Amino acid sequence: MLIVDDSSVMRKIIERSLRQTGIEIENVIEADNGIDALTIMREQHVDLVISDINMPKMDGLEFLRQWHDADPARRVPILMVTTEGSEAKVLEAISLGAKGYIRKPFTSDQVKEHVALALQS
């Protein structure tokens, strides 16, 4: 699993929430922006990505655009985490291949629900 967020605290909160759900996680890889996430995904097998939308260097939407170009079959499920109030950004993320989104603040149950749905599709 790859967690992409510019905040190390938020990456740990997401990881902790995932572990609290009971979902079996072998390995958690972290990236603090879309550029690093793309590099990791080109070099390592990743089963699921949870990415923030707002990040420096490369935001989550540009990350989705570039990954979609590199992997048009969209084999890796990607969930977005956002505080965005704008439905436009959320809809854009979905159109770029995101399997769903989790709004901050979130609960472990919400994370579990969204991860389960993303892994089923």
Jmol script that loads the backbone (N, CA, C; Angstrom):
load data "model"
ATOM      1  N   MET A   1       0.828  -1.166   0.000  1.00  0.00           N
ATOM      2  CA  MET A   1       0.000   0.000   0.000  1.00  0.00           C
ATOM      3  C   MET A   1       0.882   1.243   0.000  1.00  0.00           C
ATOM      4  N   LEU A   2       0.470   2.224  -0.769  1.00  0.00           N
ATOM      5  CA  LEU A   2       1.201   3.486  -0.853  1.00  0.00           C
ATOM      6  C   LEU A   2       0.306   4.602  -0.324  1.00  0.00           C
ATOM      7  N   ILE A   3       0.819   5.352   0.639  1.00  0.00           N
ATOM      8  CA  ILE A   3       0.111   6.513   1.182  1.00  0.00           C
ATOM      9  C   ILE A   3       0.871   7.761   0.744  1.00  0.00           C
ATOM     10  N   VAL A   4       0.154   8.670   0.069  1.00  0.00           N
ATOM     11  CA  VAL A   4       0.774   9.872  -0.488  1.00  0.00           C
ATOM     12  C   VAL A   4       0.135  11.103   0.157  1.00  0.00           C
ATOM     13  N   ASP A   5       0.924  11.833   0.918  1.00  0.00           N
ATOM     14  CA  ASP A   5       0.445  13.051   1.573  1.00  0.00           C
ATOM     15  C   ASP A   5       1.664  13.866   1.978  1.00  0.00           C
ATOM     16  N   ASP A   6       1.588  15.176   1.845  1.00  0.00           N
ATOM     17  CA  ASP A   6       2.730  16.005   2.212  1.00  0.00           C
ATOM     18  C   ASP A   6       2.902  16.122   3.723  1.00  0.00           C
ATOM     19  N   SER A   7       1.913  15.704   4.489  1.00  0.00           N
ATOM     20  CA  SER A   7       1.999  15.743   5.948  1.00  0.00           C
ATOM     21  C   SER A   7       2.344  14.354   6.484  1.00  0.00           C
ATOM     22  N   SER A   8       3.490  14.264   7.154  1.00  0.00           N
ATOM     23  CA  SER A   8       3.881  12.971   7.739  1.00  0.00           C
ATOM     24  C   SER A   8       2.887  12.549   8.819  1.00  0.00           C
ATOM     25  N   VAL A   9       2.323  13.522   9.521  1.00  0.00           N
ATOM     26  CA  VAL A   9       1.323  13.213  10.547  1.00  0.00           C
ATOM     27  C   VAL A   9       0.088  12.585   9.895  1.00  0.00           C
ATOM     28  N   MET A  10      -0.370  13.155   8.793  1.00  0.00           N
ATOM     29  CA  MET A  10      -1.547  12.611   8.111  1.00  0.00           C
ATOM     30  C   MET A  10      -1.260  11.219   7.559  1.00  0.00           C
ATOM     31  N   ARG A  11      -0.053  10.999   7.056  1.00  0.00           N
ATOM     32  CA  ARG A  11       0.292   9.647   6.566  1.00  0.00           C
ATOM     33  C   ARG A  11       0.175   8.638   7.697  1.00  0.00           C
ATOM     34  N   LYS A  12       0.640   8.996   8.893  1.00  0.00           N
ATOM     35  CA  LYS A  12       0.560   8.094  10.048  1.00  0.00           C
ATOM     36  C   LYS A  12      -0.894   7.895  10.488  1.00  0.00           C
ATOM     37  N   ILE A  13      -1.703   8.951  10.431  1.00  0.00           N
ATOM     38  CA  ILE A  13      -3.119   8.831  10.790  1.00  0.00           C
ATOM     39  C   ILE A  13      -3.821   7.875   9.823  1.00  0.00           C
ATOM     40  N   ILE A  14      -3.542   8.002   8.541  1.00  0.00           N
ATOM     41  CA  ILE A  14      -4.151   7.105   7.549  1.00  0.00           C
ATOM     42  C   ILE A  14      -3.714   5.672   7.808  1.00  0.00           C
ATOM     43  N   GLU A  15      -2.428   5.479   8.030  1.00  0.00           N
ATOM     44  CA  GLU A  15      -1.928   4.124   8.297  1.00  0.00           C
ATOM     45  C   GLU A  15      -2.571   3.544   9.558  1.00  0.00           C
ATOM     46  N   ARG A  16      -2.630   4.329  10.611  1.00  0.00           N
ATOM     47  CA  ARG A  16      -3.228   3.854  11.851  1.00  0.00           C
ATOM     48  C   ARG A  16      -4.702   3.509  11.642  1.00  0.00           C
ATOM     49  N   SER A  17      -5.411   4.345  10.909  1.00  0.00           N
ATOM     50  CA  SER A  17      -6.820   4.076  10.622  1.00  0.00           C
ATOM     51  C   SER A  17      -6.983   2.770   9.855  1.00  0.00           C
ATOM     52  N   LEU A  18      -6.101   2.540   8.911  1.00  0.00           N
ATOM     53  CA  LEU A  18      -6.149   1.289   8.136  1.00  0.00           C
ATOM     54  C   LEU A  18      -5.905   0.083   9.036  1.00  0.00           C
ATOM     55  N   ARG A  19      -4.929   0.179   9.884  1.00  0.00           N
ATOM     56  CA  ARG A  19      -4.616  -0.947  10.769  1.00  0.00           C
ATOM     57  C   ARG A  19      -5.755  -1.207  11.762  1.00  0.00           C
ATOM     58  N   GLN A  20      -6.444  -0.153  12.180  1.00  0.00           N
ATOM     59  CA  GLN A  20      -7.574  -0.310  13.106  1.00  0.00           C
ATOM     60  C   GLN A  20      -8.759  -1.008  12.450  1.00  0.00           C
ATOM     61  N   THR A  21      -8.832  -0.974  11.141  1.00  0.00           N
ATOM     62  CA  THR A  21      -9.956  -1.586  10.438  1.00  0.00           C
ATOM     63  C   THR A  21      -9.869  -3.103  10.403  1.00  0.00           C
ATOM     64  N   GLY A  22      -8.674  -3.634  10.636  1.00  0.00           N
ATOM     65  CA  GLY A  22      -8.494  -5.072  10.546  1.00  0.00           C
ATOM     66  C   GLY A  22      -8.096  -5.528   9.151  1.00  0.00           C
ATOM     67  N   ILE A  23      -7.998  -4.596   8.212  1.00  0.00           N
ATOM     68  CA  ILE A  23      -7.547  -4.947   6.868  1.00  0.00           C
ATOM     69  C   ILE A  23      -6.088  -5.359   6.960  1.00  0.00           C
ATOM     70  N   GLU A  24      -5.773  -6.506   6.390  1.00  0.00           N
ATOM     71  CA  GLU A  24      -4.396  -7.001   6.451  1.00  0.00           C
ATOM     72  C   GLU A  24      -3.505  -6.184   5.529  1.00  0.00           C
ATOM     73  N   ILE A  25      -2.477  -5.610   6.117  1.00  0.00           N
ATOM     74  CA  ILE A  25      -1.539  -4.775   5.363  1.00  0.00           C
ATOM     75  C   ILE A  25      -0.140  -5.327   5.596  1.00  0.00           C
ATOM     76  N   GLU A  26       0.510  -5.743   4.517  1.00  0.00           N
ATOM     77  CA  GLU A  26       1.869  -6.264   4.652  1.00  0.00           C
ATOM     78  C   GLU A  26       2.894  -5.146   4.751  1.00  0.00           C
ATOM     79  N   ASN A  27       2.791  -4.204   3.835  1.00  0.00           N
ATOM     80  CA  ASN A  27       3.830  -3.194   3.727  1.00  0.00           C
ATOM     81  C   ASN A  27       3.189  -1.849   3.390  1.00  0.00           C
ATOM     82  N   VAL A  28       3.568  -0.817   4.118  1.00  0.00           N
ATOM     83  CA  VAL A  28       3.098   0.533   3.836  1.00  0.00           C
ATOM     84  C   VAL A  28       4.291   1.349   3.363  1.00  0.00           C
ATOM     85  N   ILE A  29       4.134   1.934   2.193  1.00  0.00           N
ATOM     86  CA  ILE A  29       5.157   2.796   1.620  1.00  0.00           C
ATOM     87  C   ILE A  29       4.593   4.211   1.663  1.00  0.00           C
ATOM     88  N   GLU A  30       5.445   5.184   1.924  1.00  0.00           N
ATOM     89  CA  GLU A  30       4.993   6.570   2.018  1.00  0.00           C
ATOM     90  C   GLU A  30       5.688   7.441   0.990  1.00  0.00           C
ATOM     91  N   ALA A  31       4.945   8.424   0.490  1.00  0.00           N
ATOM     92  CA  ALA A  31       5.504   9.452  -0.393  1.00  0.00           C
ATOM     93  C   ALA A  31       4.886  10.776   0.021  1.00  0.00           C
ATOM     94  N   ASP A  32       5.652  11.866  -0.131  1.00  0.00           N
ATOM     95  CA  ASP A  32       5.109  13.155   0.301  1.00  0.00           C
ATOM     96  C   ASP A  32       4.639  14.037  -0.846  1.00  0.00           C
ATOM     97  N   ASN A  33       4.635  13.491  -2.071  1.00  0.00           N
ATOM     98  CA  ASN A  33       4.095  14.231  -3.213  1.00  0.00           C
ATOM     99  C   ASN A  33       3.892  13.272  -4.384  1.00  0.00           C
ATOM    100  N   GLY A  34       3.214  13.749  -5.409  1.00  0.00           N
ATOM    101  CA  GLY A  34       2.910  12.914  -6.562  1.00  0.00           C
ATOM    102  C   GLY A  34       4.124  12.466  -7.348  1.00  0.00           C
ATOM    103  N   ILE A  35       5.158  13.285  -7.389  1.00  0.00           N
ATOM    104  CA  ILE A  35       6.373  12.916  -8.117  1.00  0.00           C
ATOM    105  C   ILE A  35       6.995  11.669  -7.493  1.00  0.00           C
ATOM    106  N   ASP A  36       7.153  11.693  -6.180  1.00  0.00           N
ATOM    107  CA  ASP A  36       7.726  10.535  -5.487  1.00  0.00           C
ATOM    108  C   ASP A  36       6.818   9.313  -5.617  1.00  0.00           C
ATOM    109  N   ALA A  37       5.511   9.526  -5.579  1.00  0.00           N
ATOM    110  CA  ALA A  37       4.562   8.417  -5.713  1.00  0.00           C
ATOM    111  C   ALA A  37       4.698   7.742  -7.074  1.00  0.00           C
ATOM    112  N   LEU A  38       4.818   8.528  -8.130  1.00  0.00           N
ATOM    113  CA  LEU A  38       4.992   7.953  -9.468  1.00  0.00           C
ATOM    114  C   LEU A  38       6.271   7.132  -9.553  1.00  0.00           C
ATOM    115  N   THR A  39       7.335   7.646  -8.980  1.00  0.00           N
ATOM    116  CA  THR A  39       8.607   6.920  -8.977  1.00  0.00           C
ATOM    117  C   THR A  39       8.454   5.581  -8.265  1.00  0.00           C
ATOM    118  N   ILE A  40       7.834   5.602  -7.104  1.00  0.00           N
ATOM    119  CA  ILE A  40       7.628   4.367  -6.335  1.00  0.00           C
ATOM    120  C   ILE A  40       6.794   3.380  -7.140  1.00  0.00           C
ATOM    121  N   MET A  41       5.719   3.846  -7.762  1.00  0.00           N
ATOM    122  CA  MET A  41       4.831   2.953  -8.493  1.00  0.00           C
ATOM    123  C   MET A  41       5.482   2.361  -9.732  1.00  0.00           C
ATOM    124  N   ARG A  42       6.459   3.056 -10.284  1.00  0.00           N
ATOM    125  CA  ARG A  42       7.192   2.508 -11.433  1.00  0.00           C
ATOM    126  C   ARG A  42       8.208   1.456 -10.997  1.00  0.00           C
ATOM    127  N   GLU A  43       8.658   1.534  -9.749  1.00  0.00           N
ATOM    128  CA  GLU A  43       9.719   0.653  -9.267  1.00  0.00           C
ATOM    129  C   GLU A  43       9.229  -0.504  -8.412  1.00  0.00           C
ATOM    130  N   GLN A  44       8.024  -0.390  -7.840  1.00  0.00           N
ATOM    131  CA  GLN A  44       7.549  -1.407  -6.907  1.00  0.00           C
ATOM    132  C   GLN A  44       6.099  -1.754  -7.201  1.00  0.00           C
ATOM    133  N   HIS A  45       5.733  -2.972  -6.834  1.00  0.00           N
ATOM    134  CA  HIS A  45       4.331  -3.377  -6.951  1.00  0.00           C
ATOM    135  C   HIS A  45       3.550  -2.745  -5.803  1.00  0.00           C
ATOM    136  N   VAL A  46       2.434  -2.129  -6.147  1.00  0.00           N
ATOM    137  CA  VAL A  46       1.566  -1.496  -5.153  1.00  0.00           C
ATOM    138  C   VAL A  46       0.150  -2.014  -5.406  1.00  0.00           C
ATOM    139  N   ASP A  47      -0.530  -2.449  -4.345  1.00  0.00           N
ATOM    140  CA  ASP A  47      -1.892  -2.966  -4.473  1.00  0.00           C
ATOM    141  C   ASP A  47      -2.959  -1.889  -4.343  1.00  0.00           C
ATOM    142  N   LEU A  48      -2.631  -0.809  -3.643  1.00  0.00           N
ATOM    143  CA  LEU A  48      -3.597   0.256  -3.391  1.00  0.00           C
ATOM    144  C   LEU A  48      -2.847   1.540  -3.087  1.00  0.00           C
ATOM    145  N   VAL A  49      -3.399   2.664  -3.557  1.00  0.00           N
ATOM    146  CA  VAL A  49      -2.829   3.980  -3.257  1.00  0.00           C
ATOM    147  C   VAL A  49      -3.911   4.822  -2.579  1.00  0.00           C
ATOM    148  N   ILE A  50      -3.525   5.483  -1.501  1.00  0.00           N
ATOM    149  CA  ILE A  50      -4.375   6.487  -0.877  1.00  0.00           C
ATOM    150  C   ILE A  50      -3.597   7.790  -0.945  1.00  0.00           C
ATOM    151  N   SER A  51      -4.151   8.766  -1.667  1.00  0.00           N
ATOM    152  CA  SER A  51      -3.422  10.005  -1.936  1.00  0.00           C
ATOM    153  C   SER A  51      -4.236  11.236  -1.590  1.00  0.00           C
ATOM    154  N   ASP A  52      -3.560  12.206  -1.005  1.00  0.00           N
ATOM    155  CA  ASP A  52      -4.137  13.520  -0.779  1.00  0.00           C
ATOM    156  C   ASP A  52      -4.299  14.205  -2.136  1.00  0.00           C
ATOM    157  N   ILE A  53      -5.192  15.172  -2.215  1.00  0.00           N
ATOM    158  CA  ILE A  53      -5.313  15.958  -3.447  1.00  0.00           C
ATOM    159  C   ILE A  53      -4.362  17.147  -3.410  1.00  0.00           C
ATOM    160  N   ASN A  54      -4.329  17.872  -2.291  1.00  0.00           N
ATOM    161  CA  ASN A  54      -3.520  19.088  -2.205  1.00  0.00           C
ATOM    162  C   ASN A  54      -2.137  18.798  -1.644  1.00  0.00           C
ATOM    163  N   MET A  55      -1.135  18.876  -2.525  1.00  0.00           N
ATOM    164  CA  MET A  55       0.271  18.659  -2.132  1.00  0.00           C
ATOM    165  C   MET A  55       1.158  19.566  -2.969  1.00  0.00           C
ATOM    166  N   PRO A  56       2.325  19.925  -2.443  1.00  0.00           N
ATOM    167  CA  PRO A  56       3.286  20.696  -3.246  1.00  0.00           C
ATOM    168  C   PRO A  56       3.980  19.780  -4.264  1.00  0.00           C
ATOM    169  N   LYS A  57       4.725  20.383  -5.150  1.00  0.00           N
ATOM    170  CA  LYS A  57       5.502  19.719  -6.205  1.00  0.00           C
ATOM    171  C   LYS A  57       4.599  19.089  -7.249  1.00  0.00           C
ATOM    172  N   MET A  58       3.743  18.143  -6.854  1.00  0.00           N
ATOM    173  CA  MET A  58       2.758  17.573  -7.758  1.00  0.00           C
ATOM    174  C   MET A  58       1.551  17.172  -6.923  1.00  0.00           C
ATOM    175  N   ASP A  59       0.416  17.772  -7.232  1.00  0.00           N
ATOM    176  CA  ASP A  59      -0.777  17.465  -6.445  1.00  0.00           C
ATOM    177  C   ASP A  59      -1.390  16.135  -6.876  1.00  0.00           C
ATOM    178  N   GLY A  60      -2.425  15.741  -6.155  1.00  0.00           N
ATOM    179  CA  GLY A  60      -3.046  14.450  -6.407  1.00  0.00           C
ATOM    180  C   GLY A  60      -3.708  14.341  -7.766  1.00  0.00           C
ATOM    181  N   LEU A  61      -4.263  15.427  -8.274  1.00  0.00           N
ATOM    182  CA  LEU A  61      -4.899  15.381  -9.591  1.00  0.00           C
ATOM    183  C   LEU A  61      -3.868  15.198 -10.699  1.00  0.00           C
ATOM    184  N   GLU A  62      -2.762  15.908 -10.619  1.00  0.00           N
ATOM    185  CA  GLU A  62      -1.705  15.730 -11.627  1.00  0.00           C
ATOM    186  C   GLU A  62      -1.100  14.332 -11.518  1.00  0.00           C
ATOM    187  N   PHE A  63      -0.946  13.826 -10.299  1.00  0.00           N
ATOM    188  CA  PHE A  63      -0.485  12.454 -10.088  1.00  0.00           C
ATOM    189  C   PHE A  63      -1.421  11.477 -10.806  1.00  0.00           C
ATOM    190  N   LEU A  64      -2.727  11.654 -10.632  1.00  0.00           N
ATOM    191  CA  LEU A  64      -3.696  10.788 -11.318  1.00  0.00           C
ATOM    192  C   LEU A  64      -3.572  10.894 -12.831  1.00  0.00           C
ATOM    193  N   ARG A  65      -3.440  12.127 -13.346  1.00  0.00           N
ATOM    194  CA  ARG A  65      -3.301  12.319 -14.796  1.00  0.00           C
ATOM    195  C   ARG A  65      -2.099  11.550 -15.326  1.00  0.00           C
ATOM    196  N   GLN A  66      -0.968  11.720 -14.665  1.00  0.00           N
ATOM    197  CA  GLN A  66       0.254  11.080 -15.156  1.00  0.00           C
ATOM    198  C   GLN A  66       0.194   9.566 -14.995  1.00  0.00           C
ATOM    199  N   TRP A  67      -0.400   9.079 -13.893  1.00  0.00           N
ATOM    200  CA  TRP A  67      -0.506   7.630 -13.723  1.00  0.00           C
ATOM    201  C   TRP A  67      -1.476   7.050 -14.743  1.00  0.00           C
ATOM    202  N   HIS A  68      -2.553   7.772 -15.018  1.00  0.00           N
ATOM    203  CA  HIS A  68      -3.511   7.305 -16.022  1.00  0.00           C
ATOM    204  C   HIS A  68      -2.827   7.167 -17.376  1.00  0.00           C
ATOM    205  N   ASP A  69      -1.973   8.127 -17.735  1.00  0.00           N
ATOM    206  CA  ASP A  69      -1.241   8.046 -18.999  1.00  0.00           C
ATOM    207  C   ASP A  69      -0.283   6.858 -19.014  1.00  0.00           C
ATOM    208  N   ALA A  70       0.332   6.573 -17.862  1.00  0.00           N
ATOM    209  CA  ALA A  70       1.290   5.463 -17.763  1.00  0.00           C
ATOM    210  C   ALA A  70       0.577   4.117 -17.628  1.00  0.00           C
ATOM    211  N   ASP A  71      -0.629   4.100 -17.062  1.00  0.00           N
ATOM    212  CA  ASP A  71      -1.362   2.861 -16.800  1.00  0.00           C
ATOM    213  C   ASP A  71      -2.825   3.050 -17.207  1.00  0.00           C
ATOM    214  N   PRO A  72      -3.084   3.122 -18.527  1.00  0.00           N
ATOM    215  CA  PRO A  72      -4.447   3.404 -18.970  1.00  0.00           C
ATOM    216  C   PRO A  72      -5.461   2.343 -18.553  1.00  0.00           C
ATOM    217  N   ALA A  73      -5.013   1.139 -18.229  1.00  0.00           N
ATOM    218  CA  ALA A  73      -5.935   0.089 -17.785  1.00  0.00           C
ATOM    219  C   ALA A  73      -6.369   0.323 -16.341  1.00  0.00           C
ATOM    220  N   ARG A  74      -5.704   1.233 -15.644  1.00  0.00           N
ATOM    221  CA  ARG A  74      -6.056   1.606 -14.263  1.00  0.00           C
ATOM    222  C   ARG A  74      -6.110   0.384 -13.354  1.00  0.00           C
ATOM    223  N   ARG A  75      -5.070  -0.397 -13.378  1.00  0.00           N
ATOM    224  CA  ARG A  75      -5.044  -1.627 -12.589  1.00  0.00           C
ATOM    225  C   ARG A  75      -4.873  -1.388 -11.098  1.00  0.00           C
ATOM    226  N   VAL A  76      -4.209  -0.316 -10.718  1.00  0.00           N
ATOM    227  CA  VAL A  76      -3.991  -0.037  -9.296  1.00  0.00           C
ATOM    228  C   VAL A  76      -5.111   0.870  -8.793  1.00  0.00           C
ATOM    229  N   PRO A  77      -5.902   0.405  -7.820  1.00  0.00           N
ATOM    230  CA  PRO A  77      -6.949   1.284  -7.294  1.00  0.00           C
ATOM    231  C   PRO A  77      -6.344   2.448  -6.504  1.00  0.00           C
ATOM    232  N   ILE A  78      -6.866   3.634  -6.766  1.00  0.00           N
ATOM    233  CA  ILE A  78      -6.382   4.842  -6.099  1.00  0.00           C
ATOM    234  C   ILE A  78      -7.570   5.528  -5.438  1.00  0.00           C
ATOM    235  N   LEU A  79      -7.426   5.783  -4.139  1.00  0.00           N
ATOM    236  CA  LEU A  79      -8.414   6.544  -3.377  1.00  0.00           C
ATOM    237  C   LEU A  79      -7.825   7.914  -3.066  1.00  0.00           C
ATOM    238  N   MET A  80      -8.643   8.921  -3.129  1.00  0.00           N
ATOM    239  CA  MET A  80      -8.195  10.262  -2.800  1.00  0.00           C
ATOM    240  C   MET A  80      -8.688  10.640  -1.409  1.00  0.00           C
ATOM    241  N   VAL A  81      -7.852  11.363  -0.688  1.00  0.00           N
ATOM    242  CA  VAL A  81      -8.219  11.916   0.615  1.00  0.00           C
ATOM    243  C   VAL A  81      -8.238  13.422   0.427  1.00  0.00           C
ATOM    244  N   THR A  82      -9.320  14.047   0.886  1.00  0.00           N
ATOM    245  CA  THR A  82      -9.439  15.468   0.609  1.00  0.00           C
ATOM    246  C   THR A  82     -10.216  16.214   1.681  1.00  0.00           C
ATOM    247  N   THR A  83      -9.895  17.485   1.803  1.00  0.00           N
ATOM    248  CA  THR A  83     -10.705  18.399   2.592  1.00  0.00           C
ATOM    249  C   THR A  83     -11.489  19.288   1.646  1.00  0.00           C
ATOM    250  N   GLU A  84     -11.329  19.020   0.371  1.00  0.00           N
ATOM    251  CA  GLU A  84     -11.952  19.842  -0.664  1.00  0.00           C
ATOM    252  C   GLU A  84     -13.455  19.931  -0.492  1.00  0.00           C
ATOM    253  N   GLY A  85     -13.951  21.136  -0.526  1.00  0.00           N
ATOM    254  CA  GLY A  85     -15.388  21.333  -0.528  1.00  0.00           C
ATOM    255  C   GLY A  85     -15.917  21.319  -1.949  1.00  0.00           C
ATOM    256  N   SER A  86     -15.012  21.456  -2.903  1.00  0.00           N
ATOM    257  CA  SER A  86     -15.392  21.550  -4.301  1.00  0.00           C
ATOM    258  C   SER A  86     -15.684  20.181  -4.896  1.00  0.00           C
ATOM    259  N   GLU A  87     -16.916  19.987  -5.286  1.00  0.00           N
ATOM    260  CA  GLU A  87     -17.286  18.740  -5.947  1.00  0.00           C
ATOM    261  C   GLU A  87     -16.557  18.608  -7.281  1.00  0.00           C
ATOM    262  N   ALA A  88     -16.199  19.736  -7.896  1.00  0.00           N
ATOM    263  CA  ALA A  88     -15.533  19.702  -9.194  1.00  0.00           C
ATOM    264  C   ALA A  88     -14.213  18.939  -9.112  1.00  0.00           C
ATOM    265  N   LYS A  89     -13.425  19.178  -8.063  1.00  0.00           N
ATOM    266  CA  LYS A  89     -12.150  18.479  -7.925  1.00  0.00           C
ATOM    267  C   LYS A  89     -12.361  16.988  -7.665  1.00  0.00           C
ATOM    268  N   VAL A  90     -13.359  16.675  -6.870  1.00  0.00           N
ATOM    269  CA  VAL A  90     -13.653  15.268  -6.583  1.00  0.00           C
ATOM    270  C   VAL A  90     -14.097  14.569  -7.867  1.00  0.00           C
ATOM    271  N   LEU A  91     -14.981  15.196  -8.627  1.00  0.00           N
ATOM    272  CA  LEU A  91     -15.440  14.609  -9.888  1.00  0.00           C
ATOM    273  C   LEU A  91     -14.292  14.476 -10.883  1.00  0.00           C
ATOM    274  N   GLU A  92     -13.394  15.442 -10.898  1.00  0.00           N
ATOM    275  CA  GLU A  92     -12.227  15.353 -11.776  1.00  0.00           C
ATOM    276  C   GLU A  92     -11.362  14.167 -11.386  1.00  0.00           C
ATOM    277  N   ALA A  93     -11.154  13.965 -10.081  1.00  0.00           N
ATOM    278  CA  ALA A  93     -10.359  12.827  -9.615  1.00  0.00           C
ATOM    279  C   ALA A  93     -10.990  11.509 -10.054  1.00  0.00           C
ATOM    280  N   ILE A  94     -12.304  11.396  -9.936  1.00  0.00           N
ATOM    281  CA  ILE A  94     -13.005  10.183 -10.357  1.00  0.00           C
ATOM    282  C   ILE A  94     -12.847   9.988 -11.868  1.00  0.00           C
ATOM    283  N   SER A  95     -12.965  11.066 -12.632  1.00  0.00           N
ATOM    284  CA  SER A  95     -12.831  10.955 -14.090  1.00  0.00           C
ATOM    285  C   SER A  95     -11.413  10.564 -14.500  1.00  0.00           C
ATOM    286  N   LEU A  96     -10.447  10.859 -13.649  1.00  0.00           N
ATOM    287  CA  LEU A  96      -9.051  10.510 -13.932  1.00  0.00           C
ATOM    288  C   LEU A  96      -8.699   9.108 -13.440  1.00  0.00           C
ATOM    289  N   GLY A  97      -9.664   8.414 -12.862  1.00  0.00           N
ATOM    290  CA  GLY A  97      -9.419   7.032 -12.485  1.00  0.00           C
ATOM    291  C   GLY A  97      -9.446   6.721 -11.008  1.00  0.00           C
ATOM    292  N   ALA A  98      -9.640   7.723 -10.161  1.00  0.00           N
ATOM    293  CA  ALA A  98      -9.733   7.438  -8.731  1.00  0.00           C
ATOM    294  C   ALA A  98     -10.953   6.555  -8.488  1.00  0.00           C
ATOM    295  N   LYS A  99     -10.810   5.591  -7.595  1.00  0.00           N
ATOM    296  CA  LYS A  99     -11.900   4.665  -7.291  1.00  0.00           C
ATOM    297  C   LYS A  99     -12.836   5.210  -6.217  1.00  0.00           C
ATOM    298  N   GLY A 100     -12.487   6.345  -5.654  1.00  0.00           N
ATOM    299  CA  GLY A 100     -13.320   6.960  -4.642  1.00  0.00           C
ATOM    300  C   GLY A 100     -12.534   8.005  -3.882  1.00  0.00           C
ATOM    301  N   TYR A 101     -13.163   8.554  -2.859  1.00  0.00           N
ATOM    302  CA  TYR A 101     -12.485   9.573  -2.064  1.00  0.00           C
ATOM    303  C   TYR A 101     -12.977   9.509  -0.631  1.00  0.00           C
ATOM    304  N   ILE A 102     -12.112   9.918   0.247  1.00  0.00           N
ATOM    305  CA  ILE A 102     -12.393   9.960   1.677  1.00  0.00           C
ATOM    306  C   ILE A 102     -12.231  11.411   2.116  1.00  0.00           C
ATOM    307  N   ARG A 103     -13.280  11.955   2.706  1.00  0.00           N
ATOM    308  CA  ARG A 103     -13.208  13.340   3.183  1.00  0.00           C
ATOM    309  C   ARG A 103     -12.622  13.399   4.586  1.00  0.00           C
ATOM    310  N   LYS A 104     -11.713  14.374   4.774  1.00  0.00           N
ATOM    311  CA  LYS A 104     -11.173  14.649   6.106  1.00  0.00           C
ATOM    312  C   LYS A 104     -12.163  15.539   6.848  1.00  0.00           C
ATOM    313  N   PRO A 105     -12.362  15.364   8.113  1.00  0.00           N
ATOM    314  CA  PRO A 105     -11.832  14.286   8.957  1.00  0.00           C
ATOM    315  C   PRO A 105     -12.609  12.999   8.691  1.00  0.00           C
ATOM    316  N   PHE A 106     -11.969  11.863   8.913  1.00  0.00           N
ATOM    317  CA  PHE A 106     -12.589  10.582   8.628  1.00  0.00           C
ATOM    318  C   PHE A 106     -12.451   9.654   9.833  1.00  0.00           C
ATOM    319  N   THR A 107     -13.254   8.604   9.815  1.00  0.00           N
ATOM    320  CA  THR A 107     -13.183   7.580  10.854  1.00  0.00           C
ATOM    321  C   THR A 107     -12.576   6.318  10.256  1.00  0.00           C
ATOM    322  N   SER A 108     -12.149   5.413  11.106  1.00  0.00           N
ATOM    323  CA  SER A 108     -11.613   4.139  10.631  1.00  0.00           C
ATOM    324  C   SER A 108     -12.670   3.365   9.847  1.00  0.00           C
ATOM    325  N   ASP A 109     -13.916   3.454  10.275  1.00  0.00           N
ATOM    326  CA  ASP A 109     -14.994   2.768   9.556  1.00  0.00           C
ATOM    327  C   ASP A 109     -15.161   3.312   8.140  1.00  0.00           C
ATOM    328  N   GLN A 110     -15.036   4.607   7.971  1.00  0.00           N
ATOM    329  CA  GLN A 110     -15.132   5.199   6.638  1.00  0.00           C
ATOM    330  C   GLN A 110     -13.968   4.735   5.767  1.00  0.00           C
ATOM    331  N   VAL A 111     -12.770   4.692   6.352  1.00  0.00           N
ATOM    332  CA  VAL A 111     -11.602   4.223   5.607  1.00  0.00           C
ATOM    333  C   VAL A 111     -11.821   2.774   5.174  1.00  0.00           C
ATOM    334  N   LYS A 112     -12.281   1.948   6.090  1.00  0.00           N
ATOM    335  CA  LYS A 112     -12.517   0.533   5.785  1.00  0.00           C
ATOM    336  C   LYS A 112     -13.506   0.376   4.642  1.00  0.00           C
ATOM    337  N   GLU A 113     -14.602   1.114   4.700  1.00  0.00           N
ATOM    338  CA  GLU A 113     -15.630   1.033   3.665  1.00  0.00           C
ATOM    339  C   GLU A 113     -15.076   1.410   2.295  1.00  0.00           C
ATOM    340  N   HIS A 114     -14.352   2.520   2.227  1.00  0.00           N
ATOM    341  CA  HIS A 114     -13.822   2.993   0.948  1.00  0.00           C
ATOM    342  C   HIS A 114     -12.730   2.070   0.410  1.00  0.00           C
ATOM    343  N   VAL A 115     -11.874   1.577   1.283  1.00  0.00           N
ATOM    344  CA  VAL A 115     -10.817   0.658   0.849  1.00  0.00           C
ATOM    345  C   VAL A 115     -11.429  -0.645   0.322  1.00  0.00           C
ATOM    346  N   ALA A 116     -12.415  -1.175   1.028  1.00  0.00           N
ATOM    347  CA  ALA A 116     -13.067  -2.407   0.589  1.00  0.00           C
ATOM    348  C   ALA A 116     -13.700  -2.235  -0.790  1.00  0.00           C
ATOM    349  N   LEU A 117     -14.369  -1.111  -1.003  1.00  0.00           N
ATOM    350  CA  LEU A 117     -14.984  -0.853  -2.305  1.00  0.00           C
ATOM    351  C   LEU A 117     -13.928  -0.707  -3.402  1.00  0.00           C
ATOM    352  N   ALA A 118     -12.843  -0.021  -3.103  1.00  0.00           N
ATOM    353  CA  ALA A 118     -11.786   0.182  -4.101  1.00  0.00           C
ATOM    354  C   ALA A 118     -11.119  -1.138  -4.485  1.00  0.00           C
ATOM    355  N   LEU A 119     -10.927  -2.009  -3.514  1.00  0.00           N
ATOM    356  CA  LEU A 119     -10.271  -3.280  -3.798  1.00  0.00           C
ATOM    357  C   LEU A 119     -11.189  -4.254  -4.531  1.00  0.00           C
ATOM    358  N   GLN A 120     -12.489  -4.068  -4.439  1.00  0.00           N
ATOM    359  CA  GLN A 120     -13.439  -4.938  -5.138  1.00  0.00           C
ATOM    360  C   GLN A 120     -13.556  -4.563  -6.608  1.00  0.00           C
ATOM    361  N   SER A 121     -13.307  -3.324  -6.949  1.00  0.00           N
ATOM    362  CA  SER A 121     -13.525  -2.893  -8.337  1.00  0.00           C
ATOM    363  C   SER A 121     -12.358  -3.221  -9.223  1.00  0.00           C
TER     364      SER A 121
END
end "model"
wireframe off; spacefill off
backbone 0.3
color backbone group
